[in-house]
């Protein structure tokens, strides 16, 4: 009710323990706070806040147009409602290394369990599009060091994402990842891996936890959770899946409403009022203060 019961520092502890457990964390993207409630109810291991989804929700492309305040606000709204640890996409840190430092503290304050920072140039673009450019490894090392140095809760996980495989090749991306770990990164996110062999190469070369991105319509083969766990991955994110599912259903429904002049034929495909109230936990609000509502759920 109102907020999850688990404090941010405890969520961060849970995240770190899970990353060192040897099992794969399954972490879908939460398109909004209500989706995060459902992610927890269905037994996933964490929630993810995608920068691409935050941008798309604002009807913006994923090219670095969102601001720290917009991202931190949405991340805090999602972290607030779930007892699961929430990992957030912090793009390039929203500027220079000092901006990355401020970003980490803002995300700590918002209750997030961790974030990832990438080595693309500003303005960045979706990691599965062509034409990406990366900063020099030394600049990204400064970005990571600034973020780690600004962290006030050592439990907050700082993940280094490298987009270099598509730009400089896999070997260069691995060397970058090693440098980022030396700079203090707790986890590595190798973006746009093509298939199992790429993940195997990273696992053999990097000692910290690894994150796999299973986004649809991208450059990566969509591997199962079992495959990723056998490859030694520690976390898998499905960053845009819930947005794509939701928007596909919304578009189909709106077309039907436009063409038929009624939503009657769509009702069986909708979440019921009863189910929505279950997710919102209306009974708990009634129990807390019966005078707020004058009806029975």
LOKOLRO-9573 format. One record per residue (C-alpha): residue number from 0; chain; y, x, z. Coordinates in pm, 1 decimal. Last residue first. Layout:
BEGIN
+---------+------+----------+----------+----------+
: drenvex : keza :       c2 :       c1 :       c3 :
+---------+------+----------+----------+----------+
:     NUM :    A :        Y :        X :        Z :
...
+---------+------+----------+----------+----------+
//
This chain:
BEGIN
+---------+------+----------+----------+----------+
: drenvex : keza :       c2 :       c1 :       c3 :
+---------+------+----------+----------+----------+
:     296 :    A :   -376.6 :  -1454.9 :   -335.7 :
:     295 :    A :   -214.5 :  -1708.1 :   -105.5 :
:     294 :    A :    147.8 :  -1805.7 :   -147.7 :
:     293 :    A :    465.8 :  -1780.4 :     57.5 :
:     292 :    A :    510.5 :  -1405.0 :     43.1 :
:     291 :    A :    728.6 :  -1174.8 :    251.9 :
:     290 :    A :    661.3 :  -1353.9 :    579.8 :
:     289 :    A :    302.1 :  -1235.6 :    586.9 :
:     288 :    A :    415.3 :   -879.4 :    645.1 :
:     287 :    A :    151.9 :   -613.0 :    643.8 :
:     286 :    A :   -134.3 :   -855.0 :    583.1 :
:     285 :    A :     39.2 :   -998.7 :    278.0 :
:     284 :    A :    105.3 :   -649.9 :    143.3 :
:     283 :    A :   -260.0 :   -558.8 :    195.1 :
:     282 :    A :   -369.7 :   -878.4 :     17.4 :
:     281 :    A :   -156.2 :   -788.4 :   -289.3 :
:     280 :    A :   -346.8 :   -469.4 :   -351.0 :
:     279 :    A :   -173.6 :   -392.1 :   -684.1 :
:     278 :    A :   -511.4 :   -318.5 :   -839.4 :
:     277 :    A :   -657.7 :   -641.1 :   -700.9 :
:     276 :    A :   -349.0 :   -834.4 :   -812.9 :
:     275 :    A :   -400.2 :   -709.6 :  -1168.1 :
:     274 :    A :   -765.3 :   -818.2 :  -1155.7 :
:     273 :    A :   -672.8 :  -1169.1 :  -1042.1 :
:     272 :    A :   -402.2 :  -1201.5 :  -1308.5 :
:     271 :    A :   -662.7 :  -1116.3 :  -1567.1 :
:     270 :    A :   -654.4 :   -806.1 :  -1783.6 :
:     269 :    A :   -633.6 :   -932.6 :  -2138.4 :
:     268 :    A :   -896.2 :   -942.2 :  -2412.9 :
:     267 :    A :  -1010.4 :  -1298.2 :  -2332.0 :
:     266 :    A :   -646.4 :  -1410.0 :  -2352.4 :
:     265 :    A :   -599.1 :  -1287.0 :  -2706.7 :
:     264 :    A :   -680.9 :  -1602.4 :  -2899.3 :
:     263 :    A :   -426.9 :  -1802.3 :  -2700.9 :
:     262 :    A :   -149.4 :  -1551.0 :  -2771.9 :
:     261 :    A :     33.8 :  -1793.6 :  -3001.3 :
:     260 :    A :    237.3 :  -1789.4 :  -3322.5 :
:     259 :    A :    -60.1 :  -1682.3 :  -3531.5 :
:     258 :    A :     95.2 :  -1396.2 :  -3730.3 :
:     257 :    A :    345.0 :  -1266.9 :  -3474.9 :
:     256 :    A :    111.4 :  -1310.4 :  -3177.7 :
:     255 :    A :   -172.2 :  -1145.3 :  -3369.1 :
:     254 :    A :     48.0 :   -852.7 :  -3467.5 :
:     253 :    A :    168.4 :   -822.4 :  -3108.0 :
:     252 :    A :   -189.2 :   -810.3 :  -2983.9 :
:     251 :    A :   -296.7 :   -539.8 :  -3225.5 :
:     250 :    A :      8.1 :   -330.6 :  -3135.2 :
:     249 :    A :    -48.3 :   -374.7 :  -2762.0 :
:     248 :    A :   -417.6 :   -283.4 :  -2788.4 :
:     247 :    A :   -345.2 :     34.5 :  -2981.6 :
:     246 :    A :    -59.2 :    114.1 :  -2745.6 :
:     245 :    A :   -286.1 :     87.3 :  -2442.3 :
:     244 :    A :   -571.7 :    293.3 :  -2581.2 :
:     243 :    A :   -334.6 :    558.4 :  -2714.5 :
:     242 :    A :   -146.5 :    577.1 :  -2385.7 :
:     241 :    A :   -472.5 :    597.5 :  -2188.7 :
:     240 :    A :   -609.0 :    879.6 :  -2403.5 :
:     239 :    A :   -292.8 :   1093.9 :  -2405.2 :
:     238 :    A :   -384.6 :   1369.0 :  -2159.5 :
:     237 :    A :   -762.2 :   1367.2 :  -2134.4 :
:     236 :    A :   -782.0 :   1667.3 :  -1903.1 :
:     235 :    A :  -1087.1 :   1878.0 :  -1826.3 :
:     234 :    A :  -1110.6 :   2098.0 :  -1520.9 :
:     233 :    A :  -1327.6 :   2387.5 :  -1404.5 :
:     232 :    A :  -1473.0 :   2504.4 :  -1734.3 :
:     231 :    A :  -1785.1 :   2716.7 :  -1706.2 :
:     230 :    A :  -1931.8 :   2644.9 :  -2050.2 :
:     229 :    A :  -2200.0 :   2427.2 :  -1887.2 :
:     228 :    A :  -1920.5 :   2220.1 :  -1731.7 :
:     227 :    A :  -1760.1 :   2177.2 :  -2072.2 :
:     226 :    A :  -2084.5 :   2061.6 :  -2230.3 :
:     225 :    A :  -2150.3 :   1811.7 :  -1951.9 :
:     224 :    A :  -1797.3 :   1674.3 :  -1973.8 :
:     223 :    A :  -1852.6 :   1615.8 :  -2342.5 :
:     222 :    A :  -1680.7 :   1817.0 :  -2613.5 :
:     221 :    A :  -1416.1 :   1680.3 :  -2849.4 :
:     220 :    A :  -1371.2 :   1966.6 :  -3097.2 :
:     219 :    A :  -1020.2 :   2099.4 :  -3059.1 :
:     218 :    A :   -750.1 :   2094.6 :  -3329.0 :
:     217 :    A :   -603.1 :   1757.8 :  -3237.2 :
:     216 :    A :   -663.9 :   1392.3 :  -3318.9 :
:     215 :    A :   -771.9 :   1318.6 :  -2959.1 :
:     214 :    A :   -695.8 :   1545.2 :  -2665.5 :
:     213 :    A :   -972.9 :   1721.8 :  -2478.4 :
:     212 :    A :   -774.1 :   1995.4 :  -2305.1 :
:     211 :    A :   -988.5 :   2238.3 :  -2109.0 :
:     210 :    A :   -860.3 :   2400.5 :  -1788.5 :
:     209 :    A :   -995.3 :   2730.7 :  -1658.3 :
:     208 :    A :  -1031.0 :   2851.3 :  -1299.9 :
:     207 :    A :   -960.0 :   3222.8 :  -1241.3 :
:     206 :    A :  -1181.2 :   3513.9 :  -1353.8 :
:     205 :    A :  -1078.4 :   3543.7 :  -1718.3 :
:     204 :    A :  -1271.1 :   3737.2 :  -1986.7 :
:     203 :    A :  -1614.0 :   3572.5 :  -2003.1 :
:     202 :    A :  -1469.2 :   3225.9 :  -1952.7 :
:     201 :    A :  -1211.6 :   3283.7 :  -2225.0 :
:     200 :    A :  -1476.4 :   3389.8 :  -2475.3 :
:     199 :    A :  -1700.4 :   3096.5 :  -2384.2 :
:     198 :    A :  -1410.9 :   2853.5 :  -2434.5 :
:     197 :    A :  -1351.7 :   2991.6 :  -2782.9 :
:     196 :    A :  -1722.0 :   2975.6 :  -2866.6 :
:     195 :    A :  -1747.0 :   2614.2 :  -2749.6 :
:     194 :    A :  -1491.3 :   2479.2 :  -2996.6 :
:     193 :    A :  -1150.3 :   2513.6 :  -3156.7 :
:     192 :    A :   -941.5 :   2593.2 :  -2849.9 :
:     191 :    A :   -599.5 :   2433.8 :  -2891.1 :
:     190 :    A :   -452.9 :   2543.4 :  -2557.4 :
:     189 :    A :   -601.6 :   2794.2 :  -2314.2 :
:     188 :    A :   -500.4 :   2655.4 :  -1972.2 :
:     187 :    A :   -531.9 :   2924.5 :  -1705.5 :
:     186 :    A :   -543.4 :   2876.0 :  -1327.9 :
:     185 :    A :   -387.7 :   3029.5 :  -1016.9 :
:     184 :    A :   -114.4 :   3219.6 :  -1202.1 :
:     183 :    A :     17.0 :   3516.0 :   -999.4 :
:     182 :    A :    157.4 :   3768.9 :  -1245.4 :
:     181 :    A :   -188.0 :   3928.6 :  -1278.4 :
:     180 :    A :   -314.3 :   3587.9 :  -1388.0 :
:     179 :    A :    -42.2 :   3574.5 :  -1652.2 :
:     178 :    A :   -139.2 :   3919.9 :  -1777.3 :
:     177 :    A :   -502.4 :   3815.3 :  -1809.0 :
:     176 :    A :   -398.6 :   3503.8 :  -2000.1 :
:     175 :    A :   -192.1 :   3713.5 :  -2240.7 :
:     174 :    A :   -490.0 :   3933.5 :  -2314.1 :
:     173 :    A :   -699.3 :   3622.9 :  -2377.7 :
:     172 :    A :   -438.9 :   3480.3 :  -2613.6 :
:     171 :    A :   -428.5 :   3808.9 :  -2803.2 :
:     170 :    A :   -805.7 :   3800.7 :  -2847.9 :
:     169 :    A :   -795.1 :   3439.3 :  -2967.9 :
:     168 :    A :   -539.2 :   3487.6 :  -3242.8 :
:     167 :    A :   -163.5 :   3540.1 :  -3256.9 :
:     166 :    A :    -31.2 :   3192.5 :  -3336.8 :
:     165 :    A :   -315.3 :   2944.6 :  -3283.0 :
:     164 :    A :   -456.2 :   3146.0 :  -2992.3 :
:     163 :    A :   -108.1 :   3201.2 :  -2847.0 :
:     162 :    A :    -57.1 :   2856.6 :  -2698.5 :
:     161 :    A :   -109.3 :   2986.5 :  -2345.9 :
:     160 :    A :    -91.5 :   2762.0 :  -2041.9 :
:     159 :    A :    -43.3 :   2921.3 :  -1703.1 :
:     158 :    A :   -141.7 :   2702.7 :  -1408.4 :
:     157 :    A :     46.9 :   2702.9 :  -1081.6 :
:     156 :    A :   -139.7 :   2519.0 :   -806.6 :
:     155 :    A :     58.8 :   2410.7 :   -499.0 :
:     154 :    A :   -145.8 :   2520.6 :   -198.4 :
:     153 :    A :     88.8 :   2810.8 :   -129.1 :
:     152 :    A :    353.3 :   2555.1 :    -37.3 :
:     151 :    A :    701.3 :   2704.3 :    -79.2 :
:     150 :    A :    667.0 :   2805.6 :   -444.3 :
:     149 :    A :    973.4 :   2990.1 :   -572.0 :
:     148 :    A :    794.6 :   3323.9 :   -606.7 :
:     147 :    A :    509.9 :   3167.2 :   -801.7 :
:     146 :    A :    749.3 :   3001.6 :  -1046.3 :
:     145 :    A :    957.0 :   3316.9 :  -1090.8 :
:     144 :    A :    644.4 :   3526.0 :  -1142.8 :
:     143 :    A :    516.4 :   3279.0 :  -1402.1 :
:     142 :    A :    837.7 :   3280.8 :  -1604.5 :
:     141 :    A :    866.5 :   3659.7 :  -1577.5 :
:     140 :    A :    512.0 :   3689.0 :  -1715.2 :
:     139 :    A :    611.5 :   3449.2 :  -1992.9 :
:     138 :    A :    895.3 :   3682.1 :  -2090.9 :
:     137 :    A :    665.5 :   3984.8 :  -2087.8 :
:     136 :    A :    413.0 :   3806.1 :  -2310.5 :
:     135 :    A :    678.9 :   3754.6 :  -2574.7 :
:     134 :    A :    766.9 :   3395.0 :  -2642.7 :
:     133 :    A :    538.6 :   3176.5 :  -2849.5 :
:     132 :    A :    600.4 :   2990.9 :  -3173.0 :
:     131 :    A :    432.0 :   2674.5 :  -3295.7 :
:     130 :    A :    435.6 :   2585.6 :  -3664.6 :
:     129 :    A :    121.6 :   2375.1 :  -3673.1 :
:     128 :    A :     67.1 :   2091.8 :  -3427.7 :
:     127 :    A :   -198.3 :   2083.1 :  -3154.7 :
:     126 :    A :     19.5 :   2225.1 :  -2876.1 :
:     125 :    A :    285.2 :   1959.7 :  -2924.0 :
:     124 :    A :    621.7 :   2125.9 :  -2966.5 :
:     123 :    A :    847.8 :   2354.4 :  -2766.5 :
:     122 :    A :   1226.0 :   2386.6 :  -2791.4 :
:     121 :    A :   1226.4 :   2645.0 :  -2647.7 :
:     120 :    A :    960.0 :   2906.7 :  -2710.7 :
:     119 :    A :    598.0 :   2850.9 :  -2615.4 :
:     118 :    A :    438.7 :   3033.3 :  -2323.3 :
:     117 :    A :    341.2 :   2730.1 :  -2120.4 :
:     116 :    A :    383.6 :   2617.5 :  -1759.9 :
:     115 :    A :    124.3 :   2406.3 :  -1584.2 :
:     114 :    A :    176.9 :   2205.6 :  -1270.6 :
:     113 :    A :     19.7 :   2148.3 :   -932.4 :
:     112 :    A :    -49.3 :   1902.9 :   -652.1 :
:     111 :    A :    255.8 :   1685.9 :   -717.9 :
:     110 :    A :    441.4 :   1530.8 :   -425.5 :
:     109 :    A :    787.4 :   1500.3 :   -580.1 :
:     108 :    A :    922.3 :   1776.8 :   -355.6 :
:     107 :    A :    660.9 :   2014.9 :   -493.6 :
:     106 :    A :    764.5 :   1912.4 :   -844.5 :
:     105 :    A :   1127.5 :   1989.8 :   -770.8 :
:     104 :    A :   1030.6 :   2324.6 :   -617.8 :
:     103 :    A :    825.3 :   2419.9 :   -922.3 :
:     102 :    A :   1101.8 :   2318.5 :  -1161.6 :
:     101 :    A :   1361.4 :   2522.7 :   -973.7 :
:     100 :    A :   1153.9 :   2835.3 :  -1026.3 :
:      99 :    A :   1099.7 :   2748.9 :  -1392.2 :
:      98 :    A :   1474.6 :   2709.7 :  -1428.4 :
:      97 :    A :   1522.2 :   3058.4 :  -1285.0 :
:      96 :    A :   1269.2 :   3187.1 :  -1540.1 :
:      95 :    A :   1482.0 :   3043.3 :  -1826.0 :
:      94 :    A :   1470.4 :   2685.5 :  -1944.8 :
:      93 :    A :   1285.0 :   2363.2 :  -1873.6 :
:      92 :    A :    978.9 :   2526.1 :  -1715.0 :
:      91 :    A :    818.5 :   2574.5 :  -2055.0 :
:      90 :    A :    645.3 :   2234.3 :  -2050.2 :
:      89 :    A :    602.9 :   2118.7 :  -1688.5 :
:      88 :    A :    284.0 :   1918.3 :  -1752.3 :
:      87 :    A :    175.6 :   1766.3 :  -1423.6 :
:      86 :    A :   -137.7 :   1781.9 :  -1209.2 :
:      85 :    A :   -196.1 :   1499.5 :   -960.9 :
:      84 :    A :   -439.0 :   1535.0 :   -670.9 :
:      83 :    A :   -611.3 :   1203.8 :   -592.9 :
:      82 :    A :   -486.4 :    985.4 :   -308.9 :
:      81 :    A :   -293.8 :    784.7 :   -564.9 :
:      80 :    A :     24.7 :    578.0 :   -559.2 :
:      79 :    A :    291.7 :    839.2 :   -487.8 :
:      78 :    A :    156.7 :   1094.7 :   -735.0 :
:      77 :    A :    239.9 :    857.0 :  -1021.6 :
:      76 :    A :    597.6 :    785.2 :   -917.6 :
:      75 :    A :    648.4 :   1151.8 :   -833.8 :
:      74 :    A :    535.5 :   1258.9 :  -1179.8 :
:      73 :    A :    768.2 :   1005.9 :  -1342.2 :
:      72 :    A :   1062.0 :   1135.0 :  -1140.7 :
:      71 :    A :    968.6 :   1499.6 :  -1195.9 :
:      70 :    A :    951.0 :   1447.7 :  -1573.4 :
:      69 :    A :   1283.1 :   1266.7 :  -1601.0 :
:      68 :    A :   1457.9 :   1509.7 :  -1362.9 :
:      67 :    A :   1322.0 :   1812.5 :  -1546.3 :
:      66 :    A :   1449.5 :   1683.4 :  -1877.1 :
:      65 :    A :   1278.4 :   1542.1 :  -2184.1 :
:      64 :    A :   1371.6 :   1666.7 :  -2530.6 :
:      63 :    A :   1119.0 :   1951.9 :  -2546.2 :
:      62 :    A :    957.7 :   1862.9 :  -2878.2 :
:      61 :    A :    710.6 :   1591.4 :  -2778.3 :
:      60 :    A :    872.8 :   1312.8 :  -2980.5 :
:      59 :    A :   1085.5 :   1054.8 :  -2798.5 :
:      58 :    A :   1025.8 :    681.4 :  -2751.7 :
:      57 :    A :   1083.4 :    718.0 :  -2374.7 :
:      56 :    A :    712.8 :    645.9 :  -2314.9 :
:      55 :    A :    648.4 :    898.9 :  -2591.9 :
:      54 :    A :    828.1 :   1170.8 :  -2395.6 :
:      53 :    A :    640.2 :   1101.2 :  -2072.3 :
:      52 :    A :    318.8 :   1084.6 :  -2274.5 :
:      51 :    A :    377.5 :   1417.4 :  -2447.0 :
:      50 :    A :    465.5 :   1576.5 :  -2112.9 :
:      49 :    A :    132.4 :   1458.1 :  -1980.3 :
:      48 :    A :     91.5 :   1357.7 :  -1617.3 :
:      47 :    A :   -267.1 :   1410.2 :  -1504.5 :
:      46 :    A :   -466.0 :   1229.4 :  -1238.8 :
:      45 :    A :   -753.5 :   1368.6 :  -1037.5 :
:      44 :    A :  -1126.8 :   1360.0 :   -975.7 :
:      43 :    A :  -1224.1 :   1033.8 :  -1143.7 :
:      42 :    A :  -1400.4 :    760.3 :   -950.3 :
:      41 :    A :  -1304.4 :    435.5 :  -1120.3 :
:      40 :    A :  -1069.7 :    335.6 :   -837.7 :
:      39 :    A :   -877.0 :    661.3 :   -865.7 :
:      38 :    A :   -814.9 :    624.9 :  -1238.8 :
:      37 :    A :   -723.3 :    258.4 :  -1182.6 :
:      36 :    A :   -450.7 :    348.8 :   -934.4 :
:      35 :    A :   -329.6 :    617.7 :  -1174.8 :
:      34 :    A :   -305.0 :    354.9 :  -1448.5 :
:      33 :    A :    -76.0 :    152.5 :  -1222.5 :
:      32 :    A :    146.9 :    459.3 :  -1180.5 :
:      31 :    A :    206.8 :    500.5 :  -1555.1 :
:      30 :    A :     43.7 :    662.7 :  -1860.6 :
:      29 :    A :   -195.5 :    840.9 :  -1626.4 :
:      28 :    A :   -378.5 :   1119.3 :  -1809.5 :
:      27 :    A :   -744.8 :   1151.0 :  -1729.0 :
:      26 :    A :   -876.6 :   1426.0 :  -1498.2 :
:      25 :    A :  -1246.2 :   1507.3 :  -1483.4 :
:      24 :    A :  -1299.0 :   1804.8 :  -1248.2 :
:      23 :    A :  -1598.6 :   2013.5 :  -1354.5 :
:      22 :    A :  -1824.7 :   2158.1 :  -1088.8 :
:      21 :    A :  -1829.8 :   2515.8 :   -962.2 :
:      20 :    A :  -1656.8 :   2423.4 :   -637.0 :
:      19 :    A :  -1358.2 :   2657.9 :   -674.8 :
:      18 :    A :  -1142.2 :   2410.4 :   -866.7 :
:      17 :    A :  -1249.1 :   2132.3 :   -631.3 :
:      16 :    A :  -1138.5 :   2328.8 :   -326.7 :
:      15 :    A :   -802.1 :   2403.2 :   -484.6 :
:      14 :    A :   -746.2 :   2039.5 :   -575.2 :
:      13 :    A :   -848.4 :   1914.9 :   -231.2 :
:      12 :    A :   -605.9 :   2156.5 :    -65.4 :
:      11 :    A :   -328.8 :   2037.6 :   -295.3 :
:      10 :    A :   -407.0 :   1676.2 :   -210.3 :
:       9 :    A :   -385.2 :   1769.1 :    159.4 :
:       8 :    A :    -43.1 :   1929.1 :    113.9 :
:       7 :    A :     76.9 :   1616.2 :    -66.9 :
:       6 :    A :    -22.4 :   1380.4 :    216.9 :
:       5 :    A :   -306.7 :   1134.4 :    162.9 :
:       4 :    A :   -234.8 :    771.0 :    250.5 :
:       3 :    A :   -116.1 :    669.8 :    -94.5 :
:       2 :    A :    220.0 :    497.5 :    -94.1 :
:       1 :    A :    340.6 :    137.8 :   -107.7 :
:       0 :    A :      0.0 :      0.0 :      0.0 :
+---------+------+----------+----------+----------+
//
